Amino acid sequence: MTHQAVDEVQSTRGPRQPLVIVAVAVLVIAVVLAAVVFVVDRNTPAAEAVPATVPVPLRVAHVPDGTKIGVVVTLGDGEGSEWDEAAQGALVAERRLTLGGVDVELVTRNDGGSAGGGERAVQALVDSGVAGIVVASSGAHVSGALEAAADAGVPVVLPYASSGSDSWSTAPSAASVSAAMEQALRGAESPLLVDLGGGAPSGLDVAHVLTADDVADDTALAATVAERTGAVTGASTATPAAGDEEADEQAPVDSDAVVVSGPAARQGAFVAALQSADVTVPVVLTPQATSPAFGTALADADGSLSGTFVSAGVATDDARALTSDEQGRAMSAFLNGVRVLADDAAAQNLTADQPFSAVAWAADSRSHDAVVALVRAVGSARSDDPSAVADALSSLRLGAGDGIAGPALDFRQQQALRSDATVLAASSQTLGLRPTTAEPTASLVWFQDSTAR
């Protein structure tokens, strides 16, 4: 079994060492298996995953030999490119299926971050005979891929974006994300939204909006945020007196929390600037920050990975493998699959320009589960015909026992993820559950914040 890859390729950048350490709240991870509470001490030895009773090999009956699954990624710096490294989890699903005797091939295309590119990518996949497509990107441009797939009658699973017609999303709903972000704000009365290109999160109430276009760069934007949140000594809380030019230049203190919205790389660079500006009010990030690109951009901007980072989503990261429930064991099996694939010197990434071992640190369970769902639908349909696969997928329900590593999925609804988003926090502690890499990585582990109420 092989996988195909075309179009642009992207190199992996090694992050610089962080220079600034700032915490806006206290963040700890510990593992108390009975209570499912995570507390991490940076001086604590790496935890060990619970034994994986879910085997690494995945066996799916009645899948025709040579079944192809398409994967659409966004390479470069375009909209949705923050997920290209996370999408490598699709390869783990392919390898686990191969170990189970299932002959499945991944075919990868790059949408270039545009709707037109998405249409062309899907058409190329349709022409190659795929049974279904994983669109491993997000943003408005994915509409092009969804429309092309709907016209061709090919089912699509989106692990990082909302669904459209004839497609299914395994990401949390926008409403539950907004509710979790509201919870993360912890009762703030006057939140300031810093819009870096992501717009206002749907349904989230904010008192003030500051857009990236209002100032020249992240440093100046962060300085304005510092003034408006009172981090700058002497910031004014009153209306400046007429003719007081110095006071006129000082922004009033009018915000008690910050919401950052935009692509992961922009969020990472801006959070580094907030750290340098000593902003100490709660900072809540939109879900794009849960992608590997956030930590890389933060480190590249000389920010500290040891800061406190809060976002919204579902617990699909490595910390789930530290729990003794069924999902913990399923996540442990996924991580075992990551190690198996990384140990194969011949294994390459989706675009065949790097060894898989170089991207193993970022391979995501969400893209893995999207591939498993489509292959399960192929097996249920006993056919790789896209229309038959779509029909089978629409009645499919999957849990940990079916080989997925994340929360249960119910494809009888287009919003297949039935779990609501919760408050997520991140830690830079290496849990020791993935293979080591030759180059240092700016890796963060996101987990459910048990302190959020």
C-alpha positions in Angstrom: 0.0 0.0 0.0 1.2 3.5 -0.9 -0.1 7.0 -0.8 0.1 9.6 -3.5 1.0 13.2 -3.1 1.3 16.2 -5.5 1.5 20.0 -5.7 3.4 22.2 -3.4 5.6 21.0 -0.6 6.3 22.8 2.7 9.4 22.6 4.8 9.4 22.2 8.6 10.8 25.1 10.6 12.7 24.5 13.8 11.4 26.9 16.6 13.7 29.2 18.4 14.0 28.9 22.1 11.5 31.0 24.0 12.8 34.1 25.8 9.9 35.3 27.9 7.9 33.4 30.5 4.5 34.8 31.4 1.4 33.2 32.9 -2.0 34.7 32.9 -3.4 32.1 35.2 -2.2 29.1 37.0 -2.2 26.0 34.8 -1.4 22.5 36.1 -1.8 19.0 34.7 -2.0 15.9 36.9 -3.2 12.5 36.2 -5.8 11.3 38.7 -7.3 8.4 36.8 -10.3 7.9 38.9 -11.3 11.6 38.8 -10.0 12.2 35.2 -8.1 15.3 36.4 -4.8 16.3 34.7 -2.0 18.1 36.6 1.4 18.6 35.0 4.5 19.6 36.9 7.3 20.6 34.5 9.8 18.8 36.8 7.7 15.6 36.8 8.9 12.6 34.7 6.9 12.0 31.6 3.7 10.0 32.3 3.0 6.6 30.8 -0.1 5.8 28.7 -2.5 3.2 30.0 -2.2 -0.2 28.2 -4.0 -0.1 24.8 -6.6 -2.8 24.8 -7.8 -1.4 21.5 -5.2 -3.1 19.1 -3.1 -1.0 16.8 -4.1 -2.9 13.7 -7.6 -1.9 12.4 -9.6 -4.6 10.7 -12.6 -3.6 8.5 -14.4 -6.3 6.6 -15.7 -6.0 3.0 -13.4 -3.2 1.9 -12.5 -3.7 -1.8 -8.8 -4.0 -2.4 -7.3 -0.7 -3.7 -9.9 1.5 -2.1 -8.7 5.2 -2.3 -9.5 7.9 0.2 -8.7 11.5 -0.8 -7.1 14.0 1.5 -7.3 17.8 0.8 -4.7 19.9 2.6 -3.6 23.5 2.4 0.1 24.1 2.0 2.0 27.4 2.3 0.6 30.3 4.3 -2.9 30.3 3.0 -6.2 30.1 5.0 -6.4 26.7 6.6 -2.7 25.9 6.3 -2.5 25.6 10.1 -3.9 22.1 9.8 -1.4 20.6 7.2 0.8 19.1 9.9 -2.1 17.9 12.0 -3.5 16.2 8.9 -0.6 13.7 9.0 -2.7 11.7 11.4 -4.5 10.4 8.2 -1.3 8.4 7.5 -1.6 6.7 10.9 -5.0 5.5 10.0 -3.7 4.2 6.7 -0.9 2.3 8.4 -3.2 0.8 11.1 -5.6 -0.4 8.4 -2.7 -1.9 6.5 -1.6 -3.8 9.6 -5.2 -5.1 9.8 -5.1 -6.4 6.3 -7.1 -3.6 4.7 -5.8 -2.4 1.3 -6.4 1.4 1.4 -4.5 4.1 -0.4 -4.4 7.8 0.5 -4.4 10.3 -2.4 -3.4 13.9 -1.4 -4.1 17.2 -3.1 -3.3 20.8 -2.1 -6.1 23.4 -2.4 -3.7 26.3 -2.1 -6.0 28.1 0.4 -8.5 29.2 -2.2 -12.0 28.1 -3.3 -10.9 27.6 -6.8 -8.0 25.5 -5.6 -10.4 23.4 -3.6 -12.5 22.7 -6.6 -9.5 21.7 -8.7 -8.2 19.5 -5.9 -11.5 17.7 -5.5 -11.9 17.2 -9.2 -8.4 15.6 -9.4 -9.4 13.3 -6.5 -12.7 12.3 -8.2 -10.8 11.6 -11.4 -8.4 9.3 -9.4 -11.4 7.3 -8.2 -11.6 8.1 -4.5 -14.5 6.6 -2.4 -14.6 9.7 -0.1 -12.6 12.8 0.8 -11.2 14.2 4.0 -10.9 18.0 3.7 -8.2 18.7 6.3 -8.5 22.5 6.2 -10.7 25.2 7.5 -12.0 28.7 6.5 -14.3 30.2 4.0 -12.3 28.7 1.1 -13.3 25.1 1.8 -16.7 25.9 0.2 -15.1 25.3 -3.2 -14.1 21.8 -2.2 -17.5 21.1 -0.7 -19.4 22.3 -3.8 -17.2 20.3 -6.1 -17.6 17.1 -4.0 -21.4 17.6 -3.8 -21.6 18.0 -7.6 -19.6 14.7 -8.0 -21.6 12.9 -5.3 -18.5 12.1 -3.2 -18.9 12.1 0.6 -16.7 14.5 2.6 -15.6 14.5 6.2 -14.2 17.7 7.7 -12.2 17.2 11.0 -11.5 21.0 11.4 -14.4 22.9 9.8 -18.2 23.1 9.7 -20.1 20.9 7.3 -21.8 21.9 4.1 -24.2 20.1 1.8 -23.4 16.3 1.5 -20.6 16.6 4.0 -20.1 15.7 7.7 -18.2 17.7 10.3 -16.4 16.0 13.2 -15.4 19.4 14.7 -17.5 20.9 17.6 -20.4 23.1 16.7 -20.0 26.8 16.5 -22.6 27.3 19.3 -20.8 25.0 21.7 -17.4 26.6 20.9 -18.9 30.1 21.7 -20.4 28.7 25.0 -17.0 27.2 26.0 -15.2 30.5 25.2 -17.7 32.4 27.3 -17.0 30.0 30.1 -13.3 30.5 29.6 -13.7 34.3 30.1 -14.7 33.5 33.7 -17.3 36.2 34.1 -15.3 39.0 32.4 -17.6 42.0 32.0 -15.8 43.9 29.3 -13.9 41.5 26.9 -11.8 43.0 24.1 -11.8 41.1 20.8 -8.6 41.3 18.9 -9.5 40.4 15.3 -6.4 39.1 13.5 -8.5 38.0 10.5 -10.8 35.4 12.1 -13.8 37.7 12.7 -16.0 37.6 15.8 -16.8 34.1 17.1 -20.5 33.5 16.4 -22.6 34.1 19.5 -19.8 35.4 21.7 -20.5 38.7 23.4 -17.6 41.1 23.5 -17.6 44.8 24.6 -14.9 46.1 22.3 -13.2 45.1 19.0 -9.7 45.9 17.9 -8.7 44.8 14.4 -5.2 44.1 13.2 -5.6 46.7 10.4 -5.9 49.5 13.1 -2.1 49.4 13.9 1.1 48.8 12.1 2.3 45.6 13.7 1.9 43.0 16.5 4.1 45.0 18.9 2.0 48.1 18.6 -1.2 46.2 18.7 -0.1 44.4 21.9 0.9 47.8 23.4 -2.6 49.1 22.8 -4.1 45.9 24.4 -1.8 46.5 27.4 -3.0 50.0 27.8 -6.7 49.0 27.5 -6.3 46.2 30.0 -4.4 48.3 32.5 -1.1 46.5 32.1 0.7 49.8 31.4 1.5 51.8 34.5 -0.4 55.0 34.6 -3.0 54.0 32.0 -6.0 56.3 32.2 -9.4 55.2 33.3 -11.0 58.6 32.8 -11.8 60.8 29.8 -8.8 62.9 29.0 -9.1 66.6 29.8 -9.5 68.9 26.8 -6.1 70.0 25.5 -4.2 67.3 27.4 -2.3 65.9 24.4 -0.3 63.3 26.4 -3.5 62.0 28.0 -5.2 62.0 24.6 -2.6 59.5 23.3 -3.2 57.2 26.3 -5.9 54.6 25.6 -8.4 54.3 28.4 -8.6 51.1 30.5 -11.8 49.6 29.3 -11.2 45.8 29.0 -10.9 43.0 31.6 -10.2 40.1 29.2 -8.9 39.5 25.7 -10.3 37.2 23.0 -7.9 36.6 20.1 -9.4 35.4 16.8 -7.5 34.5 13.6 -5.2 32.0 11.9 -3.1 29.9 14.3 0.2 31.5 13.1 -1.1 35.0 13.6 -2.4 34.1 17.0 0.9 32.6 18.0 2.9 35.6 17.0 0.5 38.0 18.7 0.4 36.0 21.9 4.2 36.4 22.0 3.7 40.1 21.7 1.2 40.1 24.5 3.7 38.2 26.7 6.3 40.9 26.0 3.7 43.6 26.8 3.1 42.0 30.2 -0.7 41.6 29.6 -2.1 39.7 32.6 -5.8 39.6 32.1 -7.4 36.3 30.8 -6.6 35.7 27.2 -8.9 33.2 25.3 -7.9 31.9 21.9 -10.2 30.6 19.1 -9.9 26.9 18.2 -7.4 27.5 15.4 -4.8 27.8 18.3 -5.2 24.1 19.0 -3.3 23.3 15.8 0.5 22.7 15.8 1.1 25.9 13.9 0.2 28.0 17.0 3.1 26.7 19.1 5.5 27.0 16.1 4.6 30.6 15.5 4.8 31.4 19.2 8.3 30.1 19.5 9.4 31.7 16.2 8.3 35.0 17.6 10.4 34.4 20.7 7.4 33.8 22.9 7.3 31.3 25.8 5.6 27.9 25.5 5.5 27.9 29.3 2.8 30.5 29.3 -0.9 29.8 30.0 -3.0 29.2 26.9 -6.8 28.7 26.9 -9.1 27.9 24.0 -12.2 25.8 23.3 -12.7 22.4 21.7 -12.9 18.8 22.6 -10.2 16.6 24.2 -8.6 14.9 21.2 -4.9 15.4 22.2 -2.3 13.1 23.8 -3.4 13.7 27.4 -6.5 11.5 26.7 -4.2 8.5 26.6 -3.4 9.1 30.3 -7.0 8.1 31.4 -8.2 4.6 32.1 -11.5 4.8 30.2 -12.2 3.4 26.8 -11.3 6.6 25.0 -8.0 6.7 26.8 -7.2 3.2 25.6 -8.2 4.1 22.1 -6.0 7.2 22.1 -3.1 5.1 23.4 -3.6 2.8 20.4 -3.5 5.7 18.1 -0.2 6.9 19.6 1.2 3.4 19.3 0.3 3.7 15.7 2.2 7.0 15.4 5.3 5.3 16.9 5.0 2.3 14.5 4.8 4.6 11.5 7.6 6.8 12.7 9.9 3.8 13.1 9.5 3.0 9.4 12.4 4.7 7.7 10.6 4.5 4.3 7.4 6.1 5.5 6.8 9.6 4.2 4.4 12.5 5.0 1.3 13.2 3.0 3.1 15.2 0.4 6.1 12.8 0.2 8.7 15.5 0.8 9.6 14.5 4.4 9.9 11.3 6.3 6.9 10.7 8.5 9.2 10.7 11.6 9.8 14.5 11.0 6.0 15.2 11.4 5.0 12.5 13.9 5.0 15.1 16.7 2.1 16.9 15.0 0.0 14.0 13.6 -3.5 14.5 14.8 -6.2 12.1 15.9 -8.9 14.1 14.2 -7.6 13.5 10.7 -7.0 9.9 11.7 -10.6 9.4 12.8 -12.0 11.0 9.6 -10.1 8.4 7.5 -11.3 5.6 9.7 -14.9 6.8 9.4 -14.8 6.8 5.6 -13.2 3.3 5.5 -15.8 2.0 7.9 -18.5 3.4 5.5 -16.8 1.6 2.6 -16.9 -1.6 4.5 -20.5 -1.1 5.5 -21.4 -0.4 1.8 -19.2 -3.3 0.6 -18.3 -1.0 -2.2 -16.0 1.9 -2.9 -18.6 3.6 -5.1 -18.9 7.2 -3.6 -22.7 7.2 -3.7 -22.9 3.9 -1.8 -20.3 5.1 0.6 -22.3 8.3 1.3 -25.4 6.3 2.0 -23.6 4.0 4.4 -21.8 6.9 6.1 -25.1 8.6 6.8 -26.2 5.8 9.1 -22.9 5.2 10.8 -22.2 5.5 14.5 -18.6 5.1 15.7 -17.0 4.8 19.1 -13.6 3.8 20.6 -14.2 0.1 19.8 -14.4 1.0 16.1 -10.9 2.3 16.1 -11.4 6.1 16.4 -9.2 7.8 18.9 -11.4 10.8 19.7 -15.0 11.2 21.0 -17.9 9.2 19.6 -19.3 10.2 16.2 -22.8 9.9 14.9 -23.0 10.5 11.1 -26.8 10.3 11.1 -26.4 14.1 11.5 -24.1 16.3 9.5 -22.7 17.6 12.8 -21.3 14.1 13.5 -19.5 15.1 16.7 -22.1 15.0 19.4 -19.9 16.2 22.2 -20.0 19.8 23.1 -16.8 21.9 23.2 -15.3 22.6 26.6 -12.6 24.9 27.9 -9.2 23.6 26.8 -5.8 24.5 28.4 -2.4 23.7 27.1 0.9 22.5 28.5 4.4 22.5 27.0 5.4 19.4 29.0 6.5 16.5 26.9 4.4 13.5 27.9 6.8 11.0 26.3 4.0 9.3 24.4 5.3 10.1 20.9 8.6 9.3 19.2 11.4 11.9 19.7 12.4 14.0 16.7 15.9 15.0 15.5 14.9 18.7 15.5 13.3 20.4 18.5 9.5 21.1 18.1 7.3 23.7 19.6 4.7 21.2 20.8 1.8 21.9 23.1 -0.6 19.4 24.5 -4.2 20.5 24.8 -6.5 19.0 27.5 -9.8 19.7 29.1 -9.4 22.3 31.8 -11.0 20.8 34.9 -10.8 24.1 36.8 -13.2 25.8 34.4 -16.7 26.0 35.8 
